[in-house]
């Protein structure tokens, strides 16, 4: 049996490295970087999650040397802060982007932090190992890890990351090491049985055991009665604290005022929040080691390839195709095959080999099934079996197929749609548009159909010249394009598939759309390479001018600035490297509304998300949101990637100083606010408050970061996708128990308005084989008002265990209250009971809007008055300790 106490001196240099990587001792594990406002220099859940992931990634890199680069050496990382950019540069090569990896870690971290804010989980003792519910907490923990494994094997890594975040939260301060007395018992290693359901936790305090003495001070170092029984503190009033039991403690814990007063939590170094603040660092060390064990267990269960997919440990994008398979699509299907084959052959074995492949065919009336794989040969075989057959009439089920692809494609990916028909399912436009924003996926439509001509394939009816507008809407929201071409050009135009799979940033244009007689202006900094200008439309002429005044026209071939290619109405100009830094201009003369996009390769980019500050509870921090909500004070959090990039050795690091918000699509400026650094500069974390004007009404907007590169030149980066201020907040909750074949489970829904009266229709949908009913179909809300409803999900007996179901709720304005629709997407796992432990772990939801259960679940809709926001809220160590733990775990999972 693994010893419960292993001296740190026996752990070897790898474990000592882990401890060196910890931040200086301060406060405990508050949710995220925003928590540092309440407890400066604290170690947060976000810190612990990222440190653990970076350590296990370094372990993977050390054990799996790169094929074309020197192997990594552990000594090169000793005494340094581990950064994702540094790890990727050392393993994949200088300039390799860690953006997707950091985005995946962000998903896990936000799911972790959300447990402190979701209306039900934040006070659930089972979620936090409170109220001596240690066995129940372990069941939740093991269940969440099992769900993460199942979801990852089903290629639903978004859901897997959500469940992993919930599990890590339990392992870290909130759910064991900070809330129990494990540290006070003198333990120097993580609990050896916490991850293994067949092992007893042992030495648990019983109902009649008194565990704490009274403490009337903020700091309570000696209030535990004995150090042999494992206990945890009670929080709040549910459940009530029995006589002689410990409280969680802190200003917001109502139980801490009842004898015995005080508490034992180690959530921070602030005595106002944490009576055992002096033990915060010890708890943080154990929480970090326990988190690394959990990551190691996942790696063992998934294998290195599966684990790398789970955390996107690759600089490469996924390859995702949506293909129209009707009889007129022969040329397009061949073009897709040629590009896919080229990508597979050119990138096989390289860092840029896709880790995930998705293929969705469609026609009329059918679409799908979706095919997902990590094997390029399987993908190629499946693609090669697709042929254009029958169904030659227009329109087709394109958006249904695209929605299916979005649900199975990893975030920050490119999706390519090949078709020659308009969508028959245009009613899905807004839902697909919302999904592209949530997934941060860029969608490019390659359409071999001129929208102005009436000849071509057979049609059942006279079709509108605007029939392709849904594609334009989705492409605009996702940062993609709609490229109309002809059969003879499709293979050349399809070459953009390979180009787009590189890590490209979009450069802001001023103005963002073509205005007759006015040039488009963009800036090139010293960190950009392979600048490409794409122009699409009925163009009669254009020219491009660099900062030195050198111009190039639309003539094909090599020019003074770069190489121009032209296919029908599509132009692409690839600038010579290195591009001239400074201000460039583009002048376009064309009919209609030509589109211009400027992109470039660089490792300097950024990620972003939104959140609501929660400062009035036991764990202050930022409640994450997918979209800003009209009328709700919202923060923008930015994470800069590639911050170590320099145009010249010795240059200062680049920095961003402001964020600019613009309307979509015309681009009027809606606000410009400073970016405030959060935490150490090398982390690249910045924050800004969204301007009130932007939040005054629902609508789309774009955001740009501005600053200076290391040489003092202007620096501009734009988010590829537009954002949306949604009119209402939707919270959708999963069932309280396991989701099993043949079961009927309740879901809860909360709708909140912060900006004024809303008269809404509520619609629900689910996978075709499931049944979904709701007691809420219409609701009227005043400002700061909420409504609750209930849904019932029926799982058919025939559904395969370990599959994923998606529930969608849509809130749309009625005729008297026309507002943009708001969507909530809830992913759930259908699980068979675990054979080794029949105590069911709950099914959970997958988004920051989604709660895990609802204490306010009611049989009929209820409108509540008041503030709507109230509910928001080396290798020695690895080879010894980690290896033994994994062997023990494999016998139980």
C-alpha positions in Angstrom: 0.0 0.0 0.0 1.2 3.5 -0.8 2.4 5.3 2.4 0.4 8.2 3.5 3.4 10.3 4.4 6.4 10.5 2.0 9.0 13.1 3.0 9.5 15.8 0.4 13.2 15.0 0.3 12.3 11.6 -1.2 10.3 13.1 -4.1 13.3 13.9 -6.3 14.0 17.0 -8.4 10.7 16.8 -10.4 8.6 17.2 -7.3 10.8 19.9 -5.9 10.3 21.7 -9.2 6.6 21.6 -8.6 7.0 23.3 -5.3 9.3 25.9 -6.7 6.7 26.8 -9.3 4.1 27.7 -6.6 3.4 31.4 -6.2 4.7 33.1 -3.0 2.7 32.1 0.1 -0.3 34.3 0.5 -4.0 33.3 0.3 -5.7 30.1 -0.5 -7.6 28.8 -3.4 -10.1 31.5 -4.4 -11.7 30.9 -7.8 -9.7 33.0 -10.3 -7.5 35.9 -11.0 -10.3 38.4 -10.1 -10.2 37.0 -6.6 -6.9 38.8 -6.0 -8.8 42.1 -5.5 -10.2 40.7 -2.2 -7.0 38.8 -1.3 -3.9 40.1 -3.1 -1.2 37.6 -4.0 -3.5 34.6 -3.3 -3.1 31.2 -5.0 -6.3 30.6 -6.8 -8.1 27.6 -8.4 -7.0 29.0 -11.7 -3.3 29.1 -10.6 -3.5 25.5 -9.3 -5.2 24.1 -12.4 -2.8 25.8 -14.8 0.3 24.8 -12.8 -0.8 21.2 -12.6 -1.5 21.0 -16.4 1.8 22.6 -17.2 3.7 20.1 -15.0 2.0 17.1 -16.6 2.6 18.5 -20.1 6.2 18.9 -19.3 6.3 15.3 -18.1 4.7 14.2 -21.4 7.2 16.3 -23.4 10.1 14.8 -21.4 8.9 11.2 -21.9 7.9 11.6 -25.6 10.8 13.5 -27.2 10.0 15.5 -30.4 10.8 13.7 -33.6 12.7 16.5 -35.3 14.1 18.5 -32.4 16.5 17.9 -29.5 14.8 16.4 -26.5 13.8 18.6 -23.6 16.0 18.6 -20.5 14.4 18.9 -17.0 17.3 21.0 -15.8 16.4 23.7 -18.3 13.2 24.3 -16.4 14.4 24.2 -12.8 14.1 27.5 -11.0 11.8 29.0 -13.7 8.1 29.7 -13.8 6.5 27.2 -16.3 4.8 29.1 -19.1 2.9 27.4 -21.9 4.6 29.6 -24.6 8.0 28.4 -23.4 7.0 24.7 -23.3 5.6 24.9 -26.8 8.6 26.8 -28.2 11.0 24.2 -26.7 9.0 21.2 -27.9 7.4 22.2 -31.2 9.9 25.0 -32.2 10.1 28.8 -31.8 6.9 30.6 -32.7 4.7 27.6 -32.2 1.4 28.8 -30.9 0.1 27.7 -27.5 -3.2 29.5 -28.0 -5.4 26.3 -28.3 -3.7 24.7 -25.3 -4.2 27.8 -23.2 -7.8 28.1 -24.3 -8.4 24.5 -23.2 -6.8 25.2 -19.8 -9.1 28.3 -19.6 -12.2 26.1 -20.2 -11.0 23.8 -17.3 -10.2 26.7 -15.0 -13.5 28.5 -15.6 -15.4 25.3 -15.0 -13.4 24.9 -11.8 -14.1 28.5 -10.6 -17.8 28.3 -11.6 -18.4 25.8 -8.8 -18.0 28.8 -6.3 -20.7 30.9 -8.1 -23.3 28.7 -9.6 -26.5 29.2 -7.5 -26.7 25.5 -6.4 -23.1 24.2 -6.4 -21.7 27.2 -4.4 -23.5 26.1 -1.2 -23.7 22.3 -1.8 -21.6 20.6 0.9 -21.1 17.5 -1.3 -19.5 19.7 -4.0 -17.0 21.2 -1.5 -16.3 18.4 1.1 -18.1 20.6 3.7 -20.2 19.4 6.7 -18.2 16.2 7.1 -19.7 14.9 3.8 -16.4 13.5 2.8 -17.6 10.2 1.4 -20.3 12.0 -0.7 -17.8 14.5 -1.9 -15.4 11.7 -3.0 -18.3 10.1 -4.9 -18.9 13.4 -6.7 -15.2 13.7 -7.4 -14.7 10.2 -8.8 -17.9 10.6 -10.8 -16.8 13.8 -12.4 -13.4 12.3 -13.4 -15.2 9.3 -14.9 -17.4 11.6 -16.9 -14.4 13.5 -18.1 -12.9 10.2 -19.4 -16.1 9.1 -21.1 -16.6 12.5 -22.7 -13.1 12.6 -24.0 -13.4 9.1 -25.5 -16.6 10.3 -27.2 -14.5 13.2 -28.7 -16.5 15.8 -26.8 -13.6 17.5 -25.2 -15.6 20.6 -24.3 -17.8 18.6 -22.0 -14.7 16.6 -20.8 -13.0 19.8 -19.7 -16.1 21.0 -17.9 -16.2 17.8 -15.9 -12.5 17.9 -15.3 -12.8 21.4 -13.9 -15.5 20.3 -11.5 -13.3 17.4 -10.3 -10.2 19.6 -9.8 -12.2 22.0 -7.8 -13.1 19.2 -5.4 -9.5 18.1 -5.2 -8.2 21.6 -4.5 -9.1 23.9 -1.6 -12.8 24.1 -1.9 -13.3 20.4 -1.9 -10.8 18.8 0.4 -7.4 20.2 1.3 -8.6 23.7 2.2 -11.9 22.6 3.9 -10.9 19.5 5.8 -8.3 19.1 8.5 -6.0 16.9 6.4 -3.2 19.5 6.6 -3.7 20.0 10.3 -3.3 16.2 10.8 0.3 16.7 9.7 -0.1 15.1 6.3 2.6 15.9 3.8 1.2 14.1 0.8 -2.3 14.0 -0.9 -4.8 11.6 0.5 -3.9 8.2 -1.0 -7.5 7.0 -1.4 -9.3 10.1 -2.5 -9.4 9.2 -6.2 -10.1 5.5 -5.8 -13.8 4.6 -5.1 -13.0 1.1 -3.7 -10.7 2.4 -1.0 -12.0 3.7 2.4 -11.2 7.2 3.4 -10.6 6.0 6.9 -10.6 7.7 10.4 -13.7 9.8 9.6 -15.2 11.8 12.5 -18.6 10.5 13.4 -21.8 12.4 14.2 -21.2 12.4 18.0 -17.5 13.4 17.8 -16.7 16.9 18.9 -14.1 18.3 16.6 -13.7 22.0 17.4 -13.4 24.3 20.4 -14.8 27.8 20.6 -12.7 30.6 19.0 -13.8 34.3 19.2 -11.0 35.7 17.0 -10.5 35.9 13.3 -7.4 33.6 13.5 -8.0 30.2 15.1 -4.8 28.2 15.0 -5.6 25.9 17.9 -9.3 25.3 17.7 -9.2 21.7 16.5 -9.8 19.0 19.2 -7.2 16.3 18.5 -5.6 15.5 15.1 -6.6 11.8 14.5 -10.1 12.1 13.0 -10.7 13.5 9.5 -13.4 16.2 9.5 -14.5 19.3 7.6 -16.3 22.5 8.5 -20.0 23.3 8.2 -21.0 26.3 6.1 -24.2 28.4 6.4 -27.4 27.0 7.7 -28.0 23.9 5.4 -27.2 21.5 6.8 -27.2 22.9 10.3 -24.1 22.5 12.4 -24.4 19.9 15.2 -23.0 20.7 18.7 -19.2 20.6 18.9 -18.6 20.6 15.1 -16.2 22.9 13.2 -17.4 25.7 11.0 -16.0 26.6 7.6 -15.4 30.1 9.0 -15.0 33.6 7.6 -17.2 36.7 7.3 -19.8 35.1 5.1 -20.3 31.8 7.1 -23.4 32.1 9.3 -22.5 28.9 11.1 -19.3 30.4 12.4 -21.2 32.7 14.9 -22.8 29.6 16.5 -20.7 27.8 19.2 -18.1 26.6 18.7 -17.3 29.8 16.8 -14.5 30.3 14.3 -13.6 27.8 11.6 -10.9 25.8 9.8 -10.8 26.8 6.1 -7.6 27.6 4.5 -9.0 29.4 1.4 -6.8 32.4 1.8 -4.1 34.1 3.9 -6.7 36.7 4.9 -7.9 35.9 8.5 -11.2 37.6 7.6 -11.9 34.9 5.0 -9.9 32.0 6.5 -9.5 31.2 10.2 -6.6 28.8 9.3 -5.0 31.2 6.9 -1.5 30.4 8.3 -1.8 26.9 6.6 -2.7 28.1 3.2 0.6 27.4 1.5 0.7 23.8 2.9 -2.8 23.2 1.6 -1.9 24.7 -1.8 1.1 22.4 -2.1 -1.0 19.3 -1.5 -3.7 20.6 -3.8 -1.2 21.0 -6.6 0.2 17.5 -6.1 -3.3 16.1 -6.0 -4.2 17.9 -9.2 -1.2 16.5 -10.9 -2.2 13.0 -9.8 -5.6 13.6 -11.4 -4.1 14.7 -14.7 -1.8 11.7 -14.6 -4.7 9.4 -14.1 -6.5 10.9 -17.1 -3.4 10.6 -19.2 -3.1 6.9 -18.2 -6.8 6.2 -19.0 -6.8 8.2 -22.3 -3.3 7.5 -23.6 -1.0 10.2 -24.7 -2.9 11.0 -27.9 -6.2 11.2 -26.1 -4.8 13.3 -23.3 -3.2 15.6 -25.8 -6.6 16.0 -27.6 -8.3 16.7 -24.2 -6.0 19.7 -23.5 -5.2 20.6 -27.1 -1.5 20.0 -26.6 -0.7 20.9 -30.2 -0.2 24.0 -32.3 -2.3 22.5 -35.1 -5.9 23.1 -35.9 -8.6 20.4 -36.4 -9.7 19.6 -40.0 -13.5 19.8 -40.3 -15.5 19.4 -43.5 -19.2 19.8 -44.2 -19.9 18.4 -47.7 -23.0 18.6 -49.9 -23.3 15.2 -51.6 -25.9 15.9 -54.2 -25.4 14.9 -57.8 -24.1 18.3 -59.0 -21.2 18.4 -56.4 -18.7 16.1 -58.1 -16.1 18.9 -58.7 -16.5 20.2 -55.1 -16.1 16.8 -53.5 -13.0 16.1 -55.5 -11.6 19.5 -54.5 -12.2 18.7 -50.8 -10.5 15.3 -51.2 -7.5 16.8 -52.9 -7.0 19.3 -50.2 -7.6 16.8 -47.4 -5.1 14.4 -48.9 -2.6 17.2 -49.3 -2.9 18.2 -45.7 -2.7 14.7 -44.4 0.4 13.9 -46.5 2.2 17.2 -45.9 1.6 17.3 -42.2 1.8 13.7 -41.1 4.3 13.3 -38.3 4.8 17.1 -38.0 3.7 19.4 -35.2 1.0 20.8 -37.5 -0.7 17.4 -38.1 -4.3 17.8 -37.1 -5.3 15.9 -33.9 -9.0 15.8 -34.8 -10.9 15.2 -38.0 -14.6 15.8 -38.5 -16.7 15.0 -41.6 -20.5 15.7 -42.0 -22.3 15.0 -45.3 -25.6 16.5 -46.2 -28.2 16.6 -49.0 -32.0 16.8 -49.0 -33.8 15.8 -46.9 -31.0 14.2 -44.8 -27.8 15.2 -43.1 -25.1 13.4 -41.2 -24.1 11.2 -39.6 -21.1 12.9 -38.2 -17.8 11.1 -38.5 -15.0 12.0 -36.0 -11.6 10.5 -35.6 -8.0 11.2 -34.7 -6.6 8.9 -37.4 -5.8 10.6 -40.7 -6.0 7.4 -42.6 -9.5 6.6 -41.3 -10.6 10.2 -42.2 -9.2 9.9 -45.7 -10.9 6.5 -46.2 -14.3 7.9 -45.0 -13.9 11.0 -47.2 -12.9 8.9 -50.2 -16.1 6.9 -49.9 -18.2 10.0 -50.4 -19.5 10.5 -54.0 -22.0 12.9 -55.5 -25.3 10.9 -56.0 -28.8 12.1 -56.8 -30.8 14.8 -55.1 -29.9 17.4 -57.6 -32.5 20.0 -56.6 -32.1 23.1 -54.4 -32.2 24.0 -51.4 -30.4 21.6 -49.0 -30.0 20.9 -45.3 -26.7 22.7 -45.0 -27.2 24.5 -41.6 -28.3 21.3 -39.9 -25.1 19.6 -41.0 -23.1 22.7 -40.0 -24.7 22.6 -36.5 -23.7 19.0 -36.2 -20.2 19.8 -37.1 -20.0 22.7 -34.6 -21.1 20.4 -31.8 -18.3 17.9 -32.6 -15.5 20.3 -33.6 -13.0 21.5 -31.0 -13.1 25.3 -30.2 -10.8 27.6 -32.1 -11.1 25.5 -35.3 -11.8 26.2 -38.9 -14.8 24.5 -40.5 -15.1 24.4 -44.3 -18.5 24.0 -46.0 -18.6 22.9 -49.7 -22.0 23.4 -51.4 -23.7 24.8 -54.5 -27.1 25.3 -52.9 -28.8 27.6 -50.5 -30.0 26.3 -47.1 -33.4 24.7 -46.8 -33.1 25.1 -43.0 -32.6 28.9 -42.8 -34.6 28.9 -39.6 -31.4 27.6 -37.9 -29.4 30.7 -38.8 -29.4 32.4 -35.4 -28.8 29.2 -33.5 -25.8 28.3 -35.7 -24.6 31.8 -35.4 -24.7 31.6 -31.6 -22.9 28.2 -31.7 -20.0 29.6 -33.8 -19.5 32.4 -31.1 -19.7 29.9 -28.3 -17.2 27.5 -29.9 -15.1 30.4 -31.4 -15.0 28.4 -34.7 -14.4 30.1 -38.0 -16.7 29.0 -40.8 -15.8 29.4 -44.5 -18.4 28.6 -47.2 -17.1 27.6 -50.6 -20.2 28.0 -52.9 -20.1 27.1 -56.6 -23.2 29.1 -57.3 -23.5 32.6 -58.5 -26.3 34.1 -56.3 -27.3 36.4 -59.2 -27.9 33.7 -61.9 -31.0 31.6 -62.2 -29.6 28.6 -64.2 -28.0 25.5 -62.7 -29.4 22.6 -60.8 -33.1 21.8 -60.7 -35.3 23.7 -58.2 -38.6 23.0 -56.7 -39.6 26.6 -56.6 -38.5 30.1 -57.6 -35.7 31.0 -55.1 -34.8 34.5 -53.8 -31.6 36.2 -54.8 -31.1 36.6 -51.0 -31.2 32.9 -50.4 -27.5 32.8 -49.5 -27.9 35.4 -46.8 -27.8 32.9 -43.9 -24.3 31.9 -45.0 -23.3 35.5 -44.9 -24.7 35.9 -41.4 -22.9 32.9 -40.0 -19.6 33.8 -41.8 -19.7 37.3 -40.4 -20.3 36.1 -36.9 -17.6 33.5 -37.0 -14.9 35.6 -38.7 -15.1 33.4 -41.9 -16.0 34.1 -45.5 -18.6 33.1 -48.2 -16.6 32.6 -51.4 -18.7 32.2 -54.6 -16.8 30.6 -57.4 -17.3 28.2 -60.3 -16.6 24.6 -60.9 -13.5 25.3 -63.0 -12.0 27.4 -60.1 -13.0 25.3 -57.1 -9.8 23.3 -56.8 -7.7 26.5 -56.8 -10.0 28.3 -54.3 -10.1 25.3 -52.1 -6.4 25.7 -51.5 -7.3 28.2 -48.8 -8.2 25.2 -46.6 -4.5 24.5 -46.0 -3.7 28.2 -45.7 -6.4 28.8 -43.2 -5.3 26.0 -40.9 -2.2 27.9 -40.0 -2.4 30.1 -36.9 -3.7 33.3 -38.5 -4.6 36.6 -36.9 -7.0 39.0 -38.5 -5.7 42.6 -38.8 -8.2 45.4 -38.1 -9.2 47.5 -41.1 -10.2 51.2 -40.9 -12.9 51.5 -42.0 -13.8 47.8 -41.6 -15.9 47.8 -44.8 -15.3 49.1 -48.3 -16.4 52.8 -48.7 -16.2 54.1 -52.3 -13.2 56.4 -52.8 -11.8 55.8 -49.4 -8.8 53.5 -48.8 -8.8 50.8 -46.2 -5.9 51.2 -43.7 -4.2 48.5 -41.6 -1.0 48.3 -39.6 1.8 45.8 -39.9 4.1 45.3 -36.9 7.5 43.5 -36.6 6.0 40.3 -35.3 3.9 39.5 -38.4 4.8 37.1 -41.2 3.1 35.9 -44.4 0.6 38.8 -44.6 -2.2 37.9 -47.0 -4.9 40.2 -48.5 -8.1 38.5 -49.7 -10.6 40.3 -51.8 -13.9 38.9 -53.0 -16.6 40.4 -55.1 -17.3 42.1 -58.5 -13.9 43.9 -58.5 -12.9 46.1 -61.4 -9.6 47.2 -59.9 -7.6 47.5 -56.7 -4.2 48.5 -55.4 -2.2 48.0 -52.3 0.4 50.5 -51.0 3.1 49.9 -48.4 4.4 52.5 -45.8 7.2 53.5 -48.2 4.7 54.4 -51.0 5.3 51.4 -53.2 2.1 50.2 -54.9 0.9 47.0 -56.6 -2.2 46.6 -58.6 -4.5 43.6 -59.4 -2.2 42.1 -62.1 -1.6 38.4 -61.5 1.8 37.0 -60.7 4.7 38.4 -58.8 4.7 42.2 -58.1 6.9 44.5 -56.1 4.9 43.8 -52.9 3.9 40.2 -53.3 2.3 37.5 -55.4 -1.3 37.8 -56.7 -3.7 35.0 -57.6 -7.1 35.4 -59.2 -9.9 32.8 -59.4 -13.2 34.3 -60.7 -14.4 36.8 -58.1 -11.7 35.8 -55.6 -8.3 37.5 -55.3 -5.5 36.6 -52.9 -2.3 38.6 -52.5 0.5 37.1 -50.4 3.0 39.7 -49.3 6.7 39.2 -49.5 8.4 38.4 -46.2 9.4 40.2 -44.1 6.6 42.7 -44.7 7.4 46.4 -44.4 6.3 47.6 -40.9 4.0 50.6 -40.6 0.7 51.7 -42.2 -0.6 50.1 -45.3 -3.5 51.0 -47.6 -5.9 49.1 -49.9 -8.1 50.8 -52.5 -10.9 48.7 -54.0 -13.2 49.7 -56.9 -16.1 47.2 -57.3 -19.8 46.8 -57.7 -22.0 45.8 -54.8 -20.3 45.1 -51.4 -16.9 43.6 -51.9 -15.2 42.0 -48.8 -11.6 42.5 -47.8 -9.8 40.6 -45.2 -6.1 40.9 -44.1 -4.6 38.0 -42.2 -1.1 37.1 -41.0 0.9 34.5 -39.1 2.2 35.4 -35.7 2.6 33.8 -32.3 1.3 37.0 -30.6 -2.4 36.7 -30.3 -5.0 36.8 -27.5 -7.9 34.9 -25.9 -10.8 36.5 -24.1 -13.9 35.8 -22.1 -16.4 37.7 -20.1 -17.5 37.6 -16.5 -19.4 39.3 -13.7 -17.6 40.3 -10.5 -18.9 38.5 -7.5 -17.6 40.2 -4.4 -20.3 39.6 -1.8 -19.8 36.0 -1.0 -17.4 33.6 0.7 -15.3 33.2 -2.5 -14.9 36.5 -4.4 -14.0 36.2 -8.0 -15.4 36.4 -11.6 -18.4 34.4 -12.6 -17.7 33.4 -16.2 -20.2 34.3 -19.0 -20.3 33.1 -22.6 -21.8 36.4 -23.7 -22.3 39.8 -22.0 -25.9 40.4 -20.9 -27.6 43.8 -21.5 -27.7 45.9 -18.4 -25.3 43.6 -16.3 -22.0 45.1 -15.3 -19.4 42.9 -17.1 -15.7 42.5 -17.2 -13.6 41.5 -20.2 -10.7 39.2 -19.4 -7.8 39.0 -21.9 -5.0 36.4 -22.0 -2.2 37.4 -24.4 -0.4 34.4 -26.0 3.1 34.6 -27.5 4.0 37.4 -25.2 7.7 36.5 -25.4 7.8 37.3 -29.1 10.3 39.9 -30.2 11.0 41.4 -33.6 14.7 41.6 -32.7 16.6 40.0 -29.9 17.0 42.5 -27.0 13.8 44.4 -27.9 11.4 45.0 -25.0 8.3 42.8 -24.8 5.2 43.9 -26.7 2.3 45.1 -24.7 -1.4 46.0 -25.2 -2.7 49.1 -23.5 -6.4 49.5 -24.7 -9.3 47.6 -26.1 -11.6 49.2 -28.7 -15.2 48.1 -29.1 -16.9 48.5 -32.5 -20.3 48.0 -33.9 -20.8 45.2 -36.5 -20.6 45.3 -39.5 -20.1 49.1 -40.2 -17.5 49.5 -37.4 -18.5 52.6 -35.5 -16.5 52.9 -32.3 -18.6 52.1 -29.2 -16.0 52.6 -26.6 -12.2 52.6 -25.9 -11.1 51.6 -22.4 -7.7 50.9 -20.8 -6.5 47.3 -20.2 -5.3 46.7 -16.6 -2.7 44.0 -16.0 -3.7 41.3 -13.5 -1.1 39.1 -11.9 2.5 38.7 -13.1 3.2 40.3 -16.4 4.6 37.1 -18.0 1.1 35.6 -17.6 -0.3 38.1 -20.0 -3.6 38.6 -18.1 -5.4 41.9 -18.7 -8.9 43.1 -17.7 -11.2 45.9 -18.8 -14.8 47.0 -17.9 -17.2 46.9 -20.8 -18.5 50.5 -21.4 -22.1 51.2 -20.3 -23.0 52.3 -23.8 -22.1 48.8 -25.1 -24.2 47.1 -22.5 -27.2 49.4 -22.8 -28.9 47.2 -25.5 -28.5 43.8 -27.1 -26.5 43.6 -30.3 -23.2 42.4 -31.9 -19.8 44.1 -31.5 -16.2 43.4 -32.3 -13.2 44.0 -30.2 -9.6 45.1 -31.0 -6.5 45.3 -28.9 -4.0 48.2 -29.5 -0.6 48.7 -28.0 3.0 48.7 -29.1 5.5 46.1 -30.2 9.0 45.9 -28.8 10.2 48.5 -31.2 7.7 51.1 -30.3 5.5 50.5 -33.4 1.7 50.4 -33.3 0.4 47.0 -32.5 -3.2 45.9 -33.5 -4.9 42.6 -33.0 -8.6 41.8 -33.6 -10.8 39.0 -32.3 -11.7 36.9 -35.4 -15.3 36.4 -34.2 -17.8 39.1 -33.4 -19.4 39.1 -29.9 -23.0 39.6 -28.9 -24.6 41.4 -26.0 -27.6 39.1 -25.4 -30.9 40.6 -24.0 -31.4 38.1 -21.2 -29.5 35.6 -19.1 -30.3 31.9 -19.4 -29.2 29.4 -16.8 -30.0 25.7 -17.7 -29.4 23.1 -15.0 -28.6 19.4 -15.3 -30.5 16.6 -13.4 -29.6 15.8 -9.8 -28.8 12.2 -10.6 -27.3 10.0 -13.2 -28.6 10.2 -16.8 -29.2 6.6 -17.7 -31.0 4.8 -20.6 -34.7 4.6 -20.0 -34.7 7.4 -17.4 -36.8 10.6 -17.1 -34.9 13.4 -15.5 -35.8 17.0 -14.5 -33.9 20.1 -15.8 -34.3 23.5 -14.5 -34.3 26.8 -16.3 -33.8 30.4 -15.0 -34.3 33.5 -17.2 -33.3 36.9 -15.9 -33.6 40.4 -17.4 -31.4 43.3 -16.3 -32.2 45.9 -19.0 -36.0 46.4 -18.9 -39.2 44.7 -19.8 -38.9 41.5 -21.9 -41.8 39.6 -23.4 -40.4 36.2 -24.5 -41.3 33.0 -26.1 -39.4 30.0 -24.8 -38.6 27.1 -27.1 -36.7 23.9 -26.4 -35.1 21.2 -28.6 -33.1 18.0 -28.1 -31.6 15.1 -30.1 -34.2 13.5 -32.3 -34.4 10.2 -30.4 -35.1 12.0 -27.0 -38.3 13.5 -25.7 -38.3 16.9 -24.0 -41.2 18.7 -22.5 -41.4 22.1 -20.6 -43.9 23.9 -18.4 -42.6 27.3 -19.6 -43.4 28.5 -23.0 -43.8 32.3 -22.5 -42.7 34.7 -19.9 -42.8 38.5 -19.3 -40.0 40.0 -17.2 -39.5 43.5 -15.8 -36.0 44.9 -15.2 -34.1 42.9 -12.5 -36.7 40.1 -12.6 -36.2 36.4 -12.9 -38.5 33.4 -13.9 -38.0 29.7 -13.2 -39.2 26.8 -15.2 -38.9 23.1 -15.4 -38.1 20.7 -18.3 -38.3 16.9 -18.4 -35.9 14.9 -20.5 -36.8 11.3 -21.4 -33.9 9.1 -22.4 -34.9 6.2 -24.7 -34.0 2.7 -23.6 -32.2 2.2 -26.9 -29.7 5.0 -26.5 -26.1 3.9 -26.2 -24.5 4.4 -22.8 -21.6 6.9 -22.7 -23.2 9.0 -25.5 -23.7 12.8 -25.4 -27.1 14.6 -25.7 -27.5 18.3 -26.3 -30.4 20.3 -25.0 -31.1 23.7 -26.5 -33.3 26.5 -25.0 -34.1 29.6 -27.0 -35.6 32.8 -25.7 -37.0 35.0 -28.5 -38.9 38.3 -28.3 -42.5 38.3 -29.2 -43.9 40.7 -31.7 -44.4 43.5 -29.2 -40.9 42.9 -27.9 -38.6 42.2 -30.8 -35.2 41.2 -29.4 -32.4 39.0 -30.7 -32.7 35.4 -29.6 -30.7 34.1 -26.6 -29.6 30.5 -26.5 -28.4 28.1 -23.8 -26.8 24.8 -24.9 -26.6 22.0 -22.3 -24.5 18.9 -23.0 -25.2 15.8 -20.9 -23.7 12.3 -20.7 -25.8 9.2 -20.8 -24.0 6.9 -18.4 -24.3 3.3 -17.3 -23.8 3.0 -13.5 -20.1 2.4 -12.6 -19.7 -1.3 -11.8 -17.3 -0.7 -8.9 -19.4 2.0 -7.2 -23.2 2.1 -7.6 -23.4 5.4 -5.7 -24.5 7.6 -8.6 -22.5 10.7 -9.5 -24.7 13.5 -10.8 -25.0 14.4 -14.4 -23.8 17.9 -15.0 -24.0 20.7 -17.6 -21.2 22.1 -19.6 -21.3 25.8 -19.8 -20.7 28.8 -17.5 -24.4 29.6 -17.6 -25.4 26.1 -16.5 -26.1 25.2 -12.9 -25.9 21.6 -11.6 -29.2 21.4 -9.8 -31.9 23.8 -8.6 -33.2 24.3 -5.1 -35.8 26.5 -6.6 -37.1 23.7 -9.0 -40.8 24.2 -9.0 -43.7 22.5 -10.9 -44.9 25.7 -12.5 -43.2 28.9 -13.7 -42.5 31.4 -10.9 -41.6 35.1 -11.3 -39.4 36.4 -8.5 -39.1 40.1 -7.8 -35.9 41.9 -6.8 -32.3 42.0 -8.0 -32.0 39.5 -10.8 -28.3 39.1 -10.3 -28.6 37.7 -6.8 -28.3 34.2 -8.0 -25.2 34.8 -10.0 -23.1 34.9 -8.6 13.7 14.3 -12.9 11.3 11.7 -13.4 12.0 10.1 -9.9 8.8 11.4 -8.4 6.7 10.7 -11.4 8.1 7.2 -11.6 7.6 6.4 -7.9 4.7 8.3 -6.2 2.8 9.0 -9.4 3.4 5.5 -10.8 2.2 3.7 -7.7 -0.9 5.8 -7.6 -1.7 5.1 -11.2 -1.4 1.3 -10.7 -3.7 1.6 -7.7 -6.2 3.6 -9.6 -6.4 1.3 -12.6 -7.7 -1.4 -10.4 -10.6 0.7 -9.3 -11.6 2.6 -12.5 
